[in-house]
């Protein structure tokens, strides 16, 4: 065949695409950490947690809408499963609220570390809810990761706020429920539809509630809230875009850079260095997650689950 592409050229192109996907994913992790730091600062400036979550949704809608309009196209958001989107959105908003509460109540590094237990919970829930088989290797990884969570929580040692730990674990569990829910609807719904309807429905809730519960804010508070919403939107866009260039198995490990960014922001802004228990527990959680990811290679993967964060 005269016009057959050189296999070595295909390999170079694939590596280039993977590198681009990894770079975009790295930007997404930085966006998440920036949003977390801004949320913590907003709370310290007197903004309530519920308001932070609501404004995050409201300010994220315009960029998400423009991205879908210019990218996948508005036709992709048509859905025949409004009930499934409603359930996913309700779970997602509750999880977002818990995630923001954990970020506000705990040091950034600890909140980020516990959040990475979500894949462990999702794997456990996939057995009873999705009838997926979990082998002994993945169960061993789950146990190792849960040991890491316990170490981070420091039972009987230096105490982190119990309320913060509780909502952080609740947020991780909620993220796992969202992941399982999206695995059930991804067969008929494209990622753009899932991203849009979650953002739209939560923004609608924000538009209804904020005139009732919202308070007056000064210029600094508005700048922080706008930064939270825009970072949340661009994070979602970058997460989804990264998967156009590289598979989940390539880009998902980069998500653990969130721990590095969160630790850096915590040290620069609040002079909060991670404790030994956070470092040890976080290493166990990250190790178990990466091992599970390696075991998952070749299995069906939910693109939407990877592209749709809950904060």
Buried (B, 14 or more C-beta within 10 A) or exposed (E): EEEEEEEEEEEEEEEEBBEBBBBBBBBBBBBBBBBBBBBBBBBEBEBBBBBBBBBBBBBBBBBBBEBBEEEBEEEBBEBEBEEBBEBBBBBBBBBBBBBBBBBBBBBBBBBBBBBBBBBBBBBBBBEEBEEBEBEEEBEEBBEBBBBBBEBBBBEEEEEBBEEBBBBBBBBBBBBBBBBBBBBBBBEEBBBBBBBBBBBBBBBBBBEEEBEEEBEEBEEEBEBBBEBBBBBBBBBBBBBBBBBEBBBBEBBBBBBBBBBBBBBBBBBEEBEBEBBEBBBBBBBBBBBBBBBBBEBBEEEEBBBBBBBBBBB
